[in-house]
Amino acid sequence: MSEDRVPVLRAAGLVKTHHGEGAPAHAVREVDLGVARGEFVAITGPSGAGKSTLLHLLGGLQRPDAGSIWLDGRCTDSFSEARWAVERRRSIGIVFQFFNLVSNLSVADNVELPALLAGAPPKKARAEREALLAELGLEGKERSLPGELSGGEQQRVALARALVNHPPLLLADEPAGSLDSKGTREVMRLLSRFHGRGQTIVLVTHDARLASAADRVISFFDGRIADDASLDGAPPRRAGISGVLELKD
Ligand SMILES: Nc1ncnc2c1ncn2[C@@H]1O[C@H](COP(=O)(O)OP(=O)(O)OP(=O)(O)O)[C@@H](O)[C@H]1O
């Protein structure tokens, strides 16, 4: 199979049950999923449907009880925690609702850190950081601490950090969930821009309007895929970001 036809991400038979204080929560039940290179997939559904759990499984942040995940055709079944950490540095960028920036590191250091940890020479890490922060409109903020920035700015820093190693896959878990509608539009515009350049994106959101920025929308309900535009023969939907841009402040 040519490299372009190998899915960036494939999951088969994924199962995850959380055991907390109460009854077990069957968050992900027998989920199969393939994401092609360059796709922008939104996973949407009600609170508690299992969306975040699924994304955490796909990024190796949690382990499935059953099922397998392949990254670029490589089976991750035998990956150790350390190996997953390496993958998250090199092949998977992740952005979260609450940014998860290192609060006592400057913006510049937050963005450069994953590049340095992945073995990039400091000069290259710096050049990548400068290019990304410029692209994301954050020049002049390099020396700031995350706490000195607005929510929207912090999420742009988190996006720069996630993309600094040019990962083939970007996972985004409610990246606009703690932002106002201006910040939301900004994040979605940026995701659309990177997708336009070929970035593969899997976005989890409970907001159907945000999901409309993606070209494939998967509805998740009660731990299962209830609907997937690509499964019923519909051509990939390319709704653009019009739905997002219509959001009012
Ligand atoms: N660490 C955990 N321990 C126990 N139960 C959990 C844990 N994480 C999630 N759950 C439960 O698993 C189910 C799925 O949660 P999950 O966060 O994946 O859903 P979600 O669709 O992302 O919801 P939301 O949109 O509210 O973030 C819920 O019933 C939740 O309470």
PDBQT file of the ligand as one rigid body, heavy atoms in Angstrom, charges set to zero:
ROOT
HETATM    1  N1  LIG A 301     -11.198   8.897  35.285  1.00  0.00    +0.000 N 
HETATM    2  C1  LIG A 301     -12.477   8.502  35.306  1.00  0.00    +0.000 A 
HETATM    3  N2  LIG A 301     -12.961   7.753  36.316  1.00  0.00    +0.000 NA
HETATM    4  C2  LIG A 301     -14.240   7.340  36.347  1.00  0.00    +0.000 A 
HETATM    5  N3  LIG A 301     -15.136   7.628  35.370  1.00  0.00    +0.000 NA
HETATM    6  C3  LIG A 301     -14.723   8.380  34.338  1.00  0.00    +0.000 A 
HETATM    7  C4  LIG A 301     -13.369   8.864  34.248  1.00  0.00    +0.000 A 
HETATM    8  N4  LIG A 301     -13.235   9.571  33.100  1.00  0.00    +0.000 NA
HETATM    9  C5  LIG A 301     -14.444   9.550  32.500  1.00  0.00    +0.000 A 
HETATM   10  N5  LIG A 301     -15.330   8.843  33.243  1.00  0.00    +0.000 N 
HETATM   11  C6  LIG A 301     -16.744   8.572  32.897  1.00  0.00    +0.000 C 
HETATM   12  O1  LIG A 301     -16.751   7.988  31.581  1.00  0.00    +0.000 OA
HETATM   13  C7  LIG A 301     -17.838   8.497  30.820  1.00  0.00    +0.000 C 
HETATM   14  C8  LIG A 301     -17.300   9.170  29.569  1.00  0.00    +0.000 C 
HETATM   15  O2  LIG A 301     -16.565  10.342  29.953  1.00  0.00    +0.000 OA
HETATM   16  P1  LIG A 301     -15.841  11.278  28.887  1.00  0.00    +0.000 P 
HETATM   17  O3  LIG A 301     -15.161  12.370  29.637  1.00  0.00    +0.000 OA
HETATM   18  O4  LIG A 301     -15.024  10.438  28.003  1.00  0.00    +0.000 OA
HETATM   19  O5  LIG A 301     -17.088  11.845  28.071  1.00  0.00    +0.000 OA
HETATM   20  P2  LIG A 301     -17.184  13.132  27.118  1.00  0.00    +0.000 P 
HETATM   21  O6  LIG A 301     -18.091  12.743  26.002  1.00  0.00    +0.000 OA
HETATM   22  O7  LIG A 301     -15.829  13.609  26.764  1.00  0.00    +0.000 OA
HETATM   23  O8  LIG A 301     -17.911  14.165  28.067  1.00  0.00    +0.000 OA
HETATM   24  P3  LIG A 301     -17.751  15.788  28.135  1.00  0.00    +0.000 P 
HETATM   25  O9  LIG A 301     -18.269  16.316  26.823  1.00  0.00    +0.000 OA
HETATM   26  O10 LIG A 301     -18.616  16.168  29.291  1.00  0.00    +0.000 OA
HETATM   27  O11 LIG A 301     -16.293  16.073  28.361  1.00  0.00    +0.000 OA
HETATM   28  C9  LIG A 301     -18.603   9.425  31.753  1.00  0.00    +0.000 C 
HETATM   29  O12 LIG A 301     -19.651   8.665  32.332  1.00  0.00    +0.000 OA
HETATM   30  C10 LIG A 301     -17.582   9.819  32.798  1.00  0.00    +0.000 C 
HETATM   31  O13 LIG A 301     -18.195  10.119  34.022  1.00  0.00    +0.000 OA
ENDROOT
TORSDOF 0
